[in-house]
């Protein structure tokens, strides 16, 4: 049975949602400070935390530059909770994805990096690292992995004002003789976006949420993946009107996407060709929601 895992941002919880009934239950009551990205292999749930933010004068309401975030795990049955990376091992954990070889990847926003580690906590390293000289423009947030073709995709949200977000692509392996800081294989696929957040790569298309302002923001978007060396074409907006869209999970078989936003709702968004389903709120727990992932359990 397909179910949906979600993260409640504050207070931090891990929630399991029954897609058939819309009922949900909390499987982790205290997920840490501001959980954001979630992944699951069907047996183990992994999630990132952003750490404890310090109140600040900006639209997101806090400063997360302190290195006090982590990456955590628990068995799906609620036992064997542990740290893959203990609190303080990363700066600001954002979207998290898991590949077929037990590698985890996440956006380390205020750490200006795209990081990876094995599920047993070994092999921690950065695949991409920005120098932070552009401030918010260097914030790495969303991540998607294309194992078949050897690529990793990521979003850089851009400034609070919006309109300068970008989506990039590079090889899953850093070129020989290069580093995460100076690798030369990075492609800019989309730019001038309001504020792209979470990504999902499905069937030759990249989907992403955008929490920026209109025009184009607070939306779910889709575009074909461009060939190597080419720019992405203008995205198709599948839905908008969210209240700061964050989490994303795409079910190709059901022809729907699930989007969470900070208003505390998980939305069901049908594909344009799916006339059997109408856009609706699946659950409305009333607390800000972030990361999403589909599981078979």
N, C-alpha and C positions, 0 to 999 in steps of 0.2 A: 504494500500500500504506500502510495506517495504521500509524504507529509512535508511540512515546511518548518525549518528551524529559523527562529528570529531572535534578535537581541533587543532587549529593552535598555536604552541608553542610561537612564537615570530614574529610579535606582537600577543598578546593573543586574540584569537577569538573563537567563537563557530560557526561551519559550519554545515549546513544541506545538504546532498548529495542525489540527486534523482538517485536511482540505475538503473532505466530504461534508463535515458537519459545521465547520467554522469554530469548533470548540478548541480551546487551548489550555495548556497546563505548564506551569513553571517547572523546569527540571534542574535549574541551578538558581537558588535564591540570591546568592551573593556572588556575582560574576566579576567583581572588581570595579575599579574606577572607569566608568564610561566605556563599556565594551562596544566595539564597532564592526569588526570583521569576523565572519564565521565560516567554517568549512567542516565537512564530515565525510568519513569513508564508509558510513553505514554501521560502524561499531564505536568509533570514537569521535567526539565533538571537540573541535579546536576553535579558539576565539582569541582575538586581540583585545587589549585594553589601551585606551588613550592616556591613562594616568590621571592624576588629580590636577585639574586645571586651576590656575590662579585667576581670580576675577580681574578682568581687564576691560578697557573701553573699546570694544569692537562688537560687531553684530553677532558674533558667536559667543560673546560673553565671558571668555576665559582665555588665558595664555597657557599653552601646552608645551612650552619650550623646555621645561624641566625633563630630564631623562628619568621618568618614573613609571613607564609603561611595561607591559609584558605580553606573553603569549601562553595560553593556558589550555588544558585538556581535561576531559572527563569521559568515562565510558558512557555510552548512550543510556545505560540503565541507571545512571546516577552514581556509580561507584568509581573508585580509583582516580580521584581528582589529583592533578599534578600540574607543575609548571614545565612547559617546554623551554620557555625563556622566563626566568623569574622577573618580578617587578624591578625595574631599573635596568633591564637588559636591552631595552629599545626606548625610543623617545616618544613616539605617538603612533600606536598601532591602528592602522585603518583597514581597508578591505583585505581579506585573507582568502587565498585559494590553495588547493591541494592538488598535486599531480598524481599520476599513477605509480610513481616511484617513491612515494612517501616524502616528497619535498613540499614544504610550505613556502608561500611567497606572500609578502604583504607590502603595502605602502606605509612607509615610516615618515609621516607628513613633516613635522617639524625637524625630523632628522635628515630631511632632504634626500631620502634614499629609497630604493626598491630593494628589499632585503629577502633573503632566503635562509632556511634552516631545515634539517631533516626532522622528522616527527619525534625522534629520540633526543633532540636538542643538540645534536652534533652538526658541524659544518656551517655554523653561522657566518654569513658573509653578505656583502652588498653586491648586487649585480649592476646597479646604476647608482651613482651618487652625484648630486648637484652640489655646488659650493655654497649655496645659500645667499649669494651676492644679490640675487633678485628677490629676496624675501619670499612673500607668498607665491610668487610666480614659480618658485622652485619647490613648492609643496607637492609631493607625490602622494596620491590618494588611492585611486582604483587600480586594480591589477587583473589581467586575464592572461592565461597561458595557452599557447598553441604547441602542444608537444609534437604533433605530426610534422609540422613544418619548422620547428625549432625557434619559435619566436615568443617573446613576452611583450605584452601591451600594457601601457599605464596612462593614467590621467594625471595632469597637473592642474589643479583646480583654478589657480589664478587668484587675483586680488578680491577683496570683499566687494569692491565696486562692480566686479564682473566684466565679462566681455573679453577677457584675455586668457581663458582656459585653453588647454591644449591636450591632445592625445598623441602618444608616441609609440614606436615599436623598435625593438632591437633583438638581437639573437639571444637565445637562452644561455649561451656560453659567451663569456667575454673573449674577444679576439686575442690570439697569442701576442704577448708582449705589451698588452694594454691593461688598463685598470678600470674599475668602476667609475673613476673620476674622469678618465680621458678617452674612453672607448669611442671609436669613430664610426660605429655601425648604427647609430641612433637615427631614426627617421621621424620627422614630424609629419603626422598624417592629417590631423585636423587642428586648426587654430582659430582664434577669435570666437571661441565658444563662451557661453555665459559662465558656467562653473561646473564642468563635468566631474562626476563622483564615481560611482561603482560601475564596473564593466562586466559584460558577459559575452563570450565568443561562442556563437552557435551557427552551424550550417553555412559558413562562409560570410556571416554578417557579424558586425560588432554592435552590441546593444549597450546603451549607457543611460544612467540617470543624470539629471542636471539640476542642481539646487539654486542656480542663479536666478536673476531677475528676468522678466520679459523685456524684449522679445526673445523667445527661444528657451527661457529658463523654466524651472520647476516642471520638468518634463521627462518623458521617456523617449529615447531616440534610437534609430537603427540606420545603419549604412553598410553597404558591401565592403568587405575587407579589400583594400587596394593591393595590386600586385607590387612586388618589390620595386622600390624606387619611384612609385607613383603616390600622389596625394589622394586622400579620401574624398569622395564626392559629397555633396551637400546632404546632410542626414535627413531622414524622414522622421517627423515628430509623430509618435504613435499615441501619445496622450500628454496632456499638460494640466495645469491647475492644481498641482500638488502643493503641499505646504512644506517645502524643503525636502525634495525627494532624495533618498539616500540608498537604501538597500534594493537589490535586484536579483531575481531568480527567474529564468526563462524555461518553460516547459514546452518543447517543440511538439511533442506528441499531442498534448492538449491544446496547442495553439494559443497559449496564454502566457503572460508575464505577470509576475508579482512584484509590486513596488511598495516599499515602506517609506513613510515620511515622518517628520518630527511632530506632526499633529497627533501621532499615536494611532495611525491606521495602516493596515496592509491592504493594498488595492489589487483587484484582479483586472488586468488589462488584456482584452482579446486582441489577437492579431487582426489586421484589417480584413482578411478573408474569412474570419471566424464570426459568422452571423448568429451562431447559436448562443453566444455568451455576451452579456452586456457588462460594461464597466460597473464594478461595485466594490464596496468595502467588505473584505472577507472577515476581518476582526477589527475591533476598535477598543483596545484596552485603555486608551486615554493616557498613555505614557509615551514619550518619544521613542521611536523605533529606528534601528540602524540596519545592521547586516542581515541578509537572508541567504538561505541555501536550501535546496530541495534534497530530500533523502528518501530511500526506500526502506521502510521499517515496519 
